[in-house]
């Protein structure tokens, strides 16, 4: 699984892929390196991270999913917000990765 955090405060990549184009380029590089699945997230789950509003999360992840449209690699949306799940699945994600296990 290739992780694509579209967040400025990501603990795993330091926010290096916070822009849409940087995230798309990173995702394509992960596929070239052998990723069989991409996990796209727009809100950091690191301890102490600030919560992100629904619209901001959508603004981060939907353009990345759209930019990856047509790739053969499945896309997972990493979110706990039902509205973001629905929008990402409609945009082309094929599965949901919810750290809250669908509990609100």
Jmol script that loads the backbone (N, CA, C; Angstrom):
load data "model"
ATOM      1  N   UNK A   1       0.837  -1.176   0.000  1.00  0.00           N
ATOM      2  CA  UNK A   1       0.000   0.000   0.000  1.00  0.00           C
ATOM      3  C   UNK A   1       0.880   1.235   0.000  1.00  0.00           C
ATOM      4  N   UNK A   2       0.607   2.118  -0.922  1.00  0.00           N
ATOM      5  CA  UNK A   2       1.297   3.397  -0.952  1.00  0.00           C
ATOM      6  C   UNK A   2       0.462   4.448  -0.245  1.00  0.00           C
ATOM      7  N   UNK A   3       1.058   5.169   0.664  1.00  0.00           N
ATOM      8  CA  UNK A   3       0.367   6.187   1.451  1.00  0.00           C
ATOM      9  C   UNK A   3       0.578   7.566   0.832  1.00  0.00           C
ATOM     10  N   UNK A   4      -0.518   8.255   0.577  1.00  0.00           N
ATOM     11  CA  UNK A   4      -0.475   9.604   0.013  1.00  0.00           C
ATOM     12  C   UNK A   4      -1.233  10.524   0.963  1.00  0.00           C
ATOM     13  N   UNK A   5      -0.499  11.223   1.796  1.00  0.00           N
ATOM     14  CA  UNK A   5      -1.091  12.155   2.749  1.00  0.00           C
ATOM     15  C   UNK A   5      -1.101  13.551   2.154  1.00  0.00           C
ATOM     16  N   UNK A   6      -2.282  14.049   1.892  1.00  0.00           N
ATOM     17  CA  UNK A   6      -2.440  15.376   1.307  1.00  0.00           C
ATOM     18  C   UNK A   6      -2.694  16.350   2.463  1.00  0.00           C
ATOM     19  N   UNK A   7      -1.720  16.409   3.359  1.00  0.00           N
ATOM     20  CA  UNK A   7      -1.840  17.235   4.560  1.00  0.00           C
ATOM     21  C   UNK A   7      -0.531  17.963   4.816  1.00  0.00           C
ATOM     22  N   UNK A   8      -0.618  19.193   5.296  1.00  0.00           N
ATOM     23  CA  UNK A   8       0.616  19.924   5.587  1.00  0.00           C
ATOM     24  C   UNK A   8       1.306  19.458   6.859  1.00  0.00           C
ATOM     25  N   UNK A   9       0.609  18.668   7.687  1.00  0.00           N
ATOM     26  CA  UNK A   9       1.155  18.262   8.984  1.00  0.00           C
ATOM     27  C   UNK A   9       1.279  16.749   9.130  1.00  0.00           C
ATOM     28  N   UNK A  10       1.505  16.066   8.034  1.00  0.00           N
ATOM     29  CA  UNK A  10       1.620  14.612   8.069  1.00  0.00           C
ATOM     30  C   UNK A  10       2.840  14.178   8.869  1.00  0.00           C
ATOM     31  N   UNK A  11       2.641  13.204   9.750  1.00  0.00           N
ATOM     32  CA  UNK A  11       3.777  12.703  10.522  1.00  0.00           C
ATOM     33  C   UNK A  11       4.627  11.743   9.716  1.00  0.00           C
ATOM     34  N   UNK A  12       4.086  11.159   8.664  1.00  0.00           N
ATOM     35  CA  UNK A  12       4.861  10.162   7.914  1.00  0.00           C
ATOM     36  C   UNK A  12       5.707  10.777   6.799  1.00  0.00           C
ATOM     37  N   UNK A  13       5.286  11.915   6.265  1.00  0.00           N
ATOM     38  CA  UNK A  13       6.076  12.498   5.175  1.00  0.00           C
ATOM     39  C   UNK A  13       6.382  13.980   5.381  1.00  0.00           C
ATOM     40  N   UNK A  14       6.026  14.511   6.526  1.00  0.00           N
ATOM     41  CA  UNK A  14       6.368  15.897   6.827  1.00  0.00           C
ATOM     42  C   UNK A  14       5.632  16.936   6.005  1.00  0.00           C
ATOM     43  N   UNK A  15       4.539  16.548   5.360  1.00  0.00           N
ATOM     44  CA  UNK A  15       3.771  17.496   4.567  1.00  0.00           C
ATOM     45  C   UNK A  15       4.319  17.752   3.187  1.00  0.00           C
ATOM     46  N   UNK A  16       5.207  16.894   2.707  1.00  0.00           N
ATOM     47  CA  UNK A  16       5.841  17.101   1.399  1.00  0.00           C
ATOM     48  C   UNK A  16       4.882  16.916   0.223  1.00  0.00           C
ATOM     49  N   UNK A  17       3.707  16.323   0.463  1.00  0.00           N
ATOM     50  CA  UNK A  17       2.778  16.046  -0.630  1.00  0.00           C
ATOM     51  C   UNK A  17       1.443  16.743  -0.401  1.00  0.00           C
ATOM     52  N   UNK A  18       1.485  17.928   0.199  1.00  0.00           N
ATOM     53  CA  UNK A  18       0.262  18.635   0.565  1.00  0.00           C
ATOM     54  C   UNK A  18      -0.443  19.281  -0.626  1.00  0.00           C
ATOM     55  N   UNK A  19       0.272  19.547  -1.705  1.00  0.00           N
ATOM     56  CA  UNK A  19      -0.392  20.125  -2.876  1.00  0.00           C
ATOM     57  C   UNK A  19      -0.915  18.993  -3.764  1.00  0.00           C
ATOM     58  N   UNK A  20      -1.924  19.318  -4.544  1.00  0.00           N
ATOM     59  CA  UNK A  20      -2.524  18.307  -5.420  1.00  0.00           C
ATOM     60  C   UNK A  20      -1.487  17.681  -6.345  1.00  0.00           C
ATOM     61  N   UNK A  21      -0.710  18.494  -7.027  1.00  0.00           N
ATOM     62  CA  UNK A  21       0.251  17.944  -7.986  1.00  0.00           C
ATOM     63  C   UNK A  21       1.332  17.127  -7.299  1.00  0.00           C
ATOM     64  N   UNK A  22       1.805  17.584  -6.143  1.00  0.00           N
ATOM     65  CA  UNK A  22       2.820  16.820  -5.412  1.00  0.00           C
ATOM     66  C   UNK A  22       2.255  15.471  -4.979  1.00  0.00           C
ATOM     67  N   UNK A  23       0.996  15.449  -4.570  1.00  0.00           N
ATOM     68  CA  UNK A  23       0.363  14.196  -4.148  1.00  0.00           C
ATOM     69  C   UNK A  23       0.188  13.245  -5.329  1.00  0.00           C
ATOM     70  N   UNK A  24      -0.235  13.772  -6.472  1.00  0.00           N
ATOM     71  CA  UNK A  24      -0.400  12.938  -7.668  1.00  0.00           C
ATOM     72  C   UNK A  24       0.954  12.383  -8.111  1.00  0.00           C
ATOM     73  N   UNK A  25       1.968  13.232  -8.153  1.00  0.00           N
ATOM     74  CA  UNK A  25       3.308  12.777  -8.539  1.00  0.00           C
ATOM     75  C   UNK A  25       3.815  11.694  -7.585  1.00  0.00           C
ATOM     76  N   UNK A  26       3.583  11.881  -6.294  1.00  0.00           N
ATOM     77  CA  UNK A  26       3.999  10.886  -5.300  1.00  0.00           C
ATOM     78  C   UNK A  26       3.259   9.574  -5.521  1.00  0.00           C
ATOM     79  N   UNK A  27       1.958   9.653  -5.767  1.00  0.00           N
ATOM     80  CA  UNK A  27       1.165   8.444  -6.002  1.00  0.00           C
ATOM     81  C   UNK A  27       1.679   7.673  -7.218  1.00  0.00           C
ATOM     82  N   UNK A  28       1.961   8.381  -8.294  1.00  0.00           N
ATOM     83  CA  UNK A  28       2.472   7.719  -9.504  1.00  0.00           C
ATOM     84  C   UNK A  28       3.848   7.102  -9.258  1.00  0.00           C
ATOM     85  N   UNK A  29       4.663   7.775  -8.461  1.00  0.00           N
ATOM     86  CA  UNK A  29       5.976   7.232  -8.110  1.00  0.00           C
ATOM     87  C   UNK A  29       5.816   5.955  -7.267  1.00  0.00           C
ATOM     88  N   UNK A  30       4.867   5.962  -6.351  1.00  0.00           N
ATOM     89  CA  UNK A  30       4.614   4.773  -5.527  1.00  0.00           C
ATOM     90  C   UNK A  30       4.184   3.593  -6.389  1.00  0.00           C
ATOM     91  N   UNK A  31       3.371   3.864  -7.395  1.00  0.00           N
ATOM     92  CA  UNK A  31       2.945   2.794  -8.312  1.00  0.00           C
ATOM     93  C   UNK A  31       4.157   2.259  -9.071  1.00  0.00           C
ATOM     94  N   UNK A  32       5.006   3.148  -9.565  1.00  0.00           N
ATOM     95  CA  UNK A  32       6.214   2.720 -10.270  1.00  0.00           C
ATOM     96  C   UNK A  32       7.101   1.862  -9.379  1.00  0.00           C
ATOM     97  N   UNK A  33       7.084   2.162  -8.074  1.00  0.00           N
ATOM     98  CA  UNK A  33       7.905   1.416  -7.116  1.00  0.00           C
ATOM     99  C   UNK A  33       7.236   0.132  -6.634  1.00  0.00           C
ATOM    100  N   UNK A  34       6.024  -0.151  -7.122  1.00  0.00           N
ATOM    101  CA  UNK A  34       5.390  -1.425  -6.818  1.00  0.00           C
ATOM    102  C   UNK A  34       4.152  -1.399  -5.952  1.00  0.00           C
ATOM    103  N   UNK A  35       3.629  -0.225  -5.622  1.00  0.00           N
ATOM    104  CA  UNK A  35       2.407  -0.173  -4.812  1.00  0.00           C
ATOM    105  C   UNK A  35       1.253  -0.801  -5.579  1.00  0.00           C
ATOM    106  N   UNK A  36       0.514  -1.668  -4.898  1.00  0.00           N
ATOM    107  CA  UNK A  36      -0.653  -2.328  -5.482  1.00  0.00           C
ATOM    108  C   UNK A  36      -1.953  -1.646  -5.084  1.00  0.00           C
ATOM    109  N   UNK A  37      -1.857  -0.681  -4.181  1.00  0.00           N
ATOM    110  CA  UNK A  37      -3.011   0.031  -3.643  1.00  0.00           C
ATOM    111  C   UNK A  37      -2.523   1.391  -3.166  1.00  0.00           C
ATOM    112  N   UNK A  38      -3.324   2.434  -3.406  1.00  0.00           N
ATOM    113  CA  UNK A  38      -2.999   3.773  -2.918  1.00  0.00           C
ATOM    114  C   UNK A  38      -4.008   4.179  -1.860  1.00  0.00           C
ATOM    115  N   UNK A  39      -3.533   4.719  -0.756  1.00  0.00           N
ATOM    116  CA  UNK A  39      -4.387   5.199   0.323  1.00  0.00           C
ATOM    117  C   UNK A  39      -4.241   6.713   0.391  1.00  0.00           C
ATOM    118  N   UNK A  40      -5.314   7.434   0.049  1.00  0.00           N
ATOM    119  CA  UNK A  40      -5.299   8.884  -0.026  1.00  0.00           C
ATOM    120  C   UNK A  40      -5.977   9.452   1.219  1.00  0.00           C
ATOM    121  N   UNK A  41      -5.275  10.322   1.940  1.00  0.00           N
ATOM    122  CA  UNK A  41      -5.846  10.928   3.135  1.00  0.00           C
ATOM    123  C   UNK A  41      -5.666  12.429   3.149  1.00  0.00           C
ATOM    124  N   UNK A  42      -6.665  13.134   3.689  1.00  0.00           N
ATOM    125  CA  UNK A  42      -6.615  14.583   3.736  1.00  0.00           C
ATOM    126  C   UNK A  42      -6.685  15.168   5.133  1.00  0.00           C
ATOM    127  N   UNK A  43      -6.567  14.305   6.141  1.00  0.00           N
ATOM    128  CA  UNK A  43      -6.553  14.776   7.533  1.00  0.00           C
ATOM    129  C   UNK A  43      -5.579  13.923   8.317  1.00  0.00           C
ATOM    130  N   UNK A  44      -4.664  14.555   9.008  1.00  0.00           N
ATOM    131  CA  UNK A  44      -3.660  13.832   9.779  1.00  0.00           C
ATOM    132  C   UNK A  44      -4.295  13.137  10.976  1.00  0.00           C
ATOM    133  N   UNK A  45      -3.863  11.908  11.230  1.00  0.00           N
ATOM    134  CA  UNK A  45      -4.330  11.173  12.418  1.00  0.00           C
ATOM    135  C   UNK A  45      -3.241  11.106  13.480  1.00  0.00           C
ATOM    136  N   UNK A  46      -2.185  11.902  13.295  1.00  0.00           N
ATOM    137  CA  UNK A  46      -1.119  11.882  14.298  1.00  0.00           C
ATOM    138  C   UNK A  46      -1.651  12.454  15.603  1.00  0.00           C
ATOM    139  N   UNK A  47      -1.138  12.008  16.729  1.00  0.00           N
ATOM    140  CA  UNK A  47      -1.586  12.538  18.024  1.00  0.00           C
ATOM    141  C   UNK A  47      -1.397  14.055  18.088  1.00  0.00           C
ATOM    142  N   UNK A  48      -2.435  14.747  18.516  1.00  0.00           N
ATOM    143  CA  UNK A  48      -2.375  16.193  18.663  1.00  0.00           C
ATOM    144  C   UNK A  48      -2.666  16.981  17.398  1.00  0.00           C
ATOM    145  N   UNK A  49      -2.924  16.292  16.291  1.00  0.00           N
ATOM    146  CA  UNK A  49      -3.206  16.993  15.035  1.00  0.00           C
ATOM    147  C   UNK A  49      -4.538  17.733  15.128  1.00  0.00           C
ATOM    148  N   UNK A  50      -4.608  18.885  14.511  1.00  0.00           N
ATOM    149  CA  UNK A  50      -5.851  19.656  14.469  1.00  0.00           C
ATOM    150  C   UNK A  50      -6.850  18.966  13.548  1.00  0.00           C
ATOM    151  N   UNK A  51      -8.113  18.996  13.938  1.00  0.00           N
ATOM    152  CA  UNK A  51      -9.162  18.445  13.084  1.00  0.00           C
ATOM    153  C   UNK A  51      -9.316  19.315  11.849  1.00  0.00           C
ATOM    154  N   UNK A  52      -9.702  18.699  10.762  1.00  0.00           N
ATOM    155  CA  UNK A  52      -9.903  19.387   9.499  1.00  0.00           C
ATOM    156  C   UNK A  52     -11.393  19.349   9.179  1.00  0.00           C
ATOM    157  N   UNK A  53     -11.919  20.460   8.743  1.00  0.00           N
ATOM    158  CA  UNK A  53     -13.324  20.507   8.358  1.00  0.00           C
ATOM    159  C   UNK A  53     -13.599  19.666   7.122  1.00  0.00           C
ATOM    160  N   UNK A  54     -14.856  19.302   6.983  1.00  0.00           N
ATOM    161  CA  UNK A  54     -15.276  18.451   5.873  1.00  0.00           C
ATOM    162  C   UNK A  54     -14.900  19.044   4.514  1.00  0.00           C
ATOM    163  N   UNK A  55     -15.211  20.317   4.281  1.00  0.00           N
ATOM    164  CA  UNK A  55     -14.923  20.916   2.980  1.00  0.00           C
ATOM    165  C   UNK A  55     -13.432  20.979   2.702  1.00  0.00           C
ATOM    166  N   UNK A  56     -12.643  21.291   3.701  1.00  0.00           N
ATOM    167  CA  UNK A  56     -11.189  21.337   3.510  1.00  0.00           C
ATOM    168  C   UNK A  56     -10.646  19.961   3.143  1.00  0.00           C
ATOM    169  N   UNK A  57     -11.147  18.919   3.815  1.00  0.00           N
ATOM    170  CA  UNK A  57     -10.702  17.566   3.496  1.00  0.00           C
ATOM    171  C   UNK A  57     -11.102  17.195   2.069  1.00  0.00           C
ATOM    172  N   UNK A  58     -12.331  17.528   1.688  1.00  0.00           N
ATOM    173  CA  UNK A  58     -12.772  17.265   0.318  1.00  0.00           C
ATOM    174  C   UNK A  58     -11.903  18.012  -0.689  1.00  0.00           C
ATOM    175  N   UNK A  59     -11.585  19.269  -0.383  1.00  0.00           N
ATOM    176  CA  UNK A  59     -10.747  20.072  -1.284  1.00  0.00           C
ATOM    177  C   UNK A  59      -9.346  19.484  -1.430  1.00  0.00           C
ATOM    178  N   UNK A  60      -8.888  18.774  -0.430  1.00  0.00           N
ATOM    179  CA  UNK A  60      -7.563  18.156  -0.493  1.00  0.00           C
ATOM    180  C   UNK A  60      -7.578  16.850  -1.284  1.00  0.00           C
ATOM    181  N   UNK A  61      -8.552  15.979  -1.025  1.00  0.00           N
ATOM    182  CA  UNK A  61      -8.488  14.628  -1.589  1.00  0.00           C
ATOM    183  C   UNK A  61      -9.160  14.470  -2.951  1.00  0.00           C
ATOM    184  N   UNK A  62     -10.261  15.183  -3.189  1.00  0.00           N
ATOM    185  CA  UNK A  62     -10.968  14.972  -4.455  1.00  0.00           C
ATOM    186  C   UNK A  62     -10.146  15.326  -5.690  1.00  0.00           C
ATOM    187  N   UNK A  63      -9.400  16.428  -5.692  1.00  0.00           N
ATOM    188  CA  UNK A  63      -8.576  16.700  -6.885  1.00  0.00           C
ATOM    189  C   UNK A  63      -7.488  15.643  -7.108  1.00  0.00           C
ATOM    190  N   UNK A  64      -6.986  15.057  -6.055  1.00  0.00           N
ATOM    191  CA  UNK A  64      -5.974  14.004  -6.197  1.00  0.00           C
ATOM    192  C   UNK A  64      -6.610  12.760  -6.809  1.00  0.00           C
ATOM    193  N   UNK A  65      -7.767  12.386  -6.298  1.00  0.00           N
ATOM    194  CA  UNK A  65      -8.469  11.224  -6.854  1.00  0.00           C
ATOM    195  C   UNK A  65      -8.803  11.480  -8.319  1.00  0.00           C
ATOM    196  N   UNK A  66      -9.279  12.672  -8.632  1.00  0.00           N
ATOM    197  CA  UNK A  66      -9.586  13.018 -10.029  1.00  0.00           C
ATOM    198  C   UNK A  66      -8.333  12.968 -10.896  1.00  0.00           C
ATOM    199  N   UNK A  67      -7.218  13.420 -10.363  1.00  0.00           N
ATOM    200  CA  UNK A  67      -5.962  13.415 -11.110  1.00  0.00           C
ATOM    201  C   UNK A  67      -5.409  12.025 -11.355  1.00  0.00           C
ATOM    202  N   UNK A  68      -5.880  11.065 -10.577  1.00  0.00           N
ATOM    203  CA  UNK A  68      -5.433   9.679 -10.739  1.00  0.00           C
ATOM    204  C   UNK A  68      -6.455   8.826 -11.498  1.00  0.00           C
ATOM    205  N   UNK A  69      -7.525   9.466 -11.936  1.00  0.00           N
ATOM    206  CA  UNK A  69      -8.568   8.740 -12.662  1.00  0.00           C
ATOM    207  C   UNK A  69      -7.960   8.029 -13.864  1.00  0.00           C
ATOM    208  N   UNK A  70      -8.320   6.789 -14.034  1.00  0.00           N
ATOM    209  CA  UNK A  70      -7.831   6.018 -15.163  1.00  0.00           C
ATOM    210  C   UNK A  70      -6.669   5.099 -14.832  1.00  0.00           C
ATOM    211  N   UNK A  71      -6.077   5.236 -13.649  1.00  0.00           N
ATOM    212  CA  UNK A  71      -5.001   4.311 -13.286  1.00  0.00           C
ATOM    213  C   UNK A  71      -5.614   2.958 -12.931  1.00  0.00           C
ATOM    214  N   UNK A  72      -4.849   1.915 -13.085  1.00  0.00           N
ATOM    215  CA  UNK A  72      -5.345   0.574 -12.776  1.00  0.00           C
ATOM    216  C   UNK A  72      -5.257   0.245 -11.290  1.00  0.00           C
ATOM    217  N   UNK A  73      -4.459   0.977 -10.556  1.00  0.00           N
ATOM    218  CA  UNK A  73      -4.247   0.719  -9.135  1.00  0.00           C
ATOM    219  C   UNK A  73      -5.464   1.185  -8.334  1.00  0.00           C
ATOM    220  N   UNK A  74      -6.009   0.325  -7.475  1.00  0.00           N
ATOM    221  CA  UNK A  74      -7.150   0.733  -6.647  1.00  0.00           C
ATOM    222  C   UNK A  74      -6.766   1.858  -5.686  1.00  0.00           C
ATOM    223  N   UNK A  75      -7.748   2.707  -5.403  1.00  0.00           N
ATOM    224  CA  UNK A  75      -7.570   3.829  -4.490  1.00  0.00           C
ATOM    225  C   UNK A  75      -8.459   3.639  -3.276  1.00  0.00           C
ATOM    226  N   UNK A  76      -7.863   3.854  -2.121  1.00  0.00           N
ATOM    227  CA  UNK A  76      -8.575   3.836  -0.846  1.00  0.00           C
ATOM    228  C   UNK A  76      -8.638   5.269  -0.327  1.00  0.00           C
ATOM    229  N   UNK A  77      -9.782   5.644   0.259  1.00  0.00           N
ATOM    230  CA  UNK A  77      -9.886   6.951   0.910  1.00  0.00           C
ATOM    231  C   UNK A  77      -9.734   6.743   2.412  1.00  0.00           C
ATOM    232  N   UNK A  78      -8.796   7.470   2.988  1.00  0.00           N
ATOM    233  CA  UNK A  78      -8.511   7.381   4.421  1.00  0.00           C
ATOM    234  C   UNK A  78      -9.243   8.533   5.118  1.00  0.00           C
ATOM    235  N   UNK A  79     -10.399   8.241   5.685  1.00  0.00           N
ATOM    236  CA  UNK A  79     -11.216   9.262   6.347  1.00  0.00           C
ATOM    237  C   UNK A  79     -12.159   8.591   7.322  1.00  0.00           C
ATOM    238  N   UNK A  80     -12.677   9.380   8.260  1.00  0.00           N
ATOM    239  CA  UNK A  80     -13.709   8.878   9.162  1.00  0.00           C
ATOM    240  C   UNK A  80     -15.033   9.604   8.941  1.00  0.00           C
ATOM    241  N   UNK A  81     -15.053  10.531   7.979  1.00  0.00           N
ATOM    242  CA  UNK A  81     -16.253  11.324   7.717  1.00  0.00           C
ATOM    243  C   UNK A  81     -17.091  10.673   6.609  1.00  0.00           C
ATOM    244  N   UNK A  82     -18.348  10.311   6.926  1.00  0.00           N
ATOM    245  CA  UNK A  82     -19.197   9.664   5.912  1.00  0.00           C
ATOM    246  C   UNK A  82     -19.348  10.473   4.628  1.00  0.00           C
ATOM    247  N   UNK A  83     -19.461  11.777   4.718  1.00  0.00           N
ATOM    248  CA  UNK A  83     -19.628  12.592   3.508  1.00  0.00           C
ATOM    249  C   UNK A  83     -18.383  12.544   2.628  1.00  0.00           C
ATOM    250  N   UNK A  84     -17.206  12.500   3.244  1.00  0.00           N
ATOM    251  CA  UNK A  84     -15.964  12.394   2.473  1.00  0.00           C
ATOM    252  C   UNK A  84     -15.872  11.001   1.853  1.00  0.00           C
ATOM    253  N   UNK A  85     -16.283   9.988   2.590  1.00  0.00           N
ATOM    254  CA  UNK A  85     -16.304   8.625   2.042  1.00  0.00           C
ATOM    255  C   UNK A  85     -17.157   8.579   0.782  1.00  0.00           C
ATOM    256  N   UNK A  86     -18.392   9.090   0.886  1.00  0.00           N
ATOM    257  CA  UNK A  86     -19.315   9.047  -0.260  1.00  0.00           C
ATOM    258  C   UNK A  86     -18.749   9.808  -1.457  1.00  0.00           C
ATOM    259  N   UNK A  87     -18.246  11.014  -1.217  1.00  0.00           N
ATOM    260  CA  UNK A  87     -17.722  11.830  -2.316  1.00  0.00           C
ATOM    261  C   UNK A  87     -16.510  11.173  -2.965  1.00  0.00           C
ATOM    262  N   UNK A  88     -15.619  10.602  -2.151  1.00  0.00           N
ATOM    263  CA  UNK A  88     -14.415   9.956  -2.692  1.00  0.00           C
ATOM    264  C   UNK A  88     -14.780   8.716  -3.496  1.00  0.00           C
ATOM    265  N   UNK A  89     -15.732   7.938  -3.003  1.00  0.00           N
ATOM    266  CA  UNK A  89     -16.158   6.758  -3.749  1.00  0.00           C
ATOM    267  C   UNK A  89     -16.803   7.164  -5.069  1.00  0.00           C
ATOM    268  N   UNK A  90     -17.585   8.226  -5.055  1.00  0.00           N
ATOM    269  CA  UNK A  90     -18.182   8.730  -6.297  1.00  0.00           C
ATOM    270  C   UNK A  90     -17.128   9.246  -7.267  1.00  0.00           C
ATOM    271  N   UNK A  91     -16.029   9.779  -6.726  1.00  0.00           N
ATOM    272  CA  UNK A  91     -14.962  10.343  -7.560  1.00  0.00           C
ATOM    273  C   UNK A  91     -14.027   9.287  -8.126  1.00  0.00           C
ATOM    274  N   UNK A  92     -14.085   8.056  -7.605  1.00  0.00           N
ATOM    275  CA  UNK A  92     -13.233   7.010  -8.158  1.00  0.00           C
ATOM    276  C   UNK A  92     -12.506   6.140  -7.160  1.00  0.00           C
ATOM    277  N   UNK A  93     -12.548   6.485  -5.874  1.00  0.00           N
ATOM    278  CA  UNK A  93     -11.958   5.577  -4.876  1.00  0.00           C
ATOM    279  C   UNK A  93     -12.783   4.289  -4.864  1.00  0.00           C
ATOM    280  N   UNK A  94     -12.141   3.188  -4.542  1.00  0.00           N
ATOM    281  CA  UNK A  94     -12.861   1.916  -4.565  1.00  0.00           C
ATOM    282  C   UNK A  94     -13.027   1.283  -3.193  1.00  0.00           C
ATOM    283  N   UNK A  95     -12.446   1.894  -2.168  1.00  0.00           N
ATOM    284  CA  UNK A  95     -12.614   1.363  -0.818  1.00  0.00           C
ATOM    285  C   UNK A  95     -12.370   2.457   0.204  1.00  0.00           C
ATOM    286  N   UNK A  96     -12.767   2.174   1.450  1.00  0.00           N
ATOM    287  CA  UNK A  96     -12.639   3.129   2.536  1.00  0.00           C
ATOM    288  C   UNK A  96     -11.705   2.551   3.600  1.00  0.00           C
ATOM    289  N   UNK A  97     -10.819   3.406   4.089  1.00  0.00           N
ATOM    290  CA  UNK A  97      -9.942   3.088   5.222  1.00  0.00           C
ATOM    291  C   UNK A  97     -10.335   4.057   6.326  1.00  0.00           C
ATOM    292  N   UNK A  98     -11.082   3.562   7.321  1.00  0.00           N
ATOM    293  CA  UNK A  98     -11.602   4.408   8.390  1.00  0.00           C
ATOM    294  C   UNK A  98     -10.988   3.973   9.719  1.00  0.00           C
ATOM    295  N   UNK A  99     -10.116   4.812  10.290  1.00  0.00           N
ATOM    296  CA  UNK A  99      -9.466   4.471  11.552  1.00  0.00           C
ATOM    297  C   UNK A  99     -10.451   4.395  12.705  1.00  0.00           C
ATOM    298  N   UNK A 100     -11.650   4.920  12.518  1.00  0.00           N
ATOM    299  CA  UNK A 100     -12.686   4.854  13.555  1.00  0.00           C
ATOM    300  C   UNK A 100     -13.662   3.706  13.335  1.00  0.00           C
ATOM    301  N   UNK A 101     -13.423   2.877  12.349  1.00  0.00           N
ATOM    302  CA  UNK A 101     -14.258   1.701  12.070  1.00  0.00           C
ATOM    303  C   UNK A 101     -15.741   2.047  11.976  1.00  0.00           C
ATOM    304  N   UNK A 102     -16.049   3.139  11.272  1.00  0.00           N
ATOM    305  CA  UNK A 102     -17.401   3.617  11.042  1.00  0.00           C
ATOM    306  C   UNK A 102     -18.143   3.996  12.318  1.00  0.00           C
ATOM    307  N   UNK A 103     -17.390   4.287  13.367  1.00  0.00           N
ATOM    308  CA  UNK A 103     -17.973   4.770  14.626  1.00  0.00           C
ATOM    309  C   UNK A 103     -17.774   6.285  14.678  1.00  0.00           C
ATOM    310  N   UNK A 104     -18.781   7.011  15.051  1.00  0.00           N
ATOM    311  CA  UNK A 104     -18.651   8.465  15.118  1.00  0.00           C
ATOM    312  C   UNK A 104     -18.320   8.905  16.527  1.00  0.00           C
TER     313      UNK A 104
END
end "model"
wireframe off; spacefill off
backbone 0.3
color backbone group
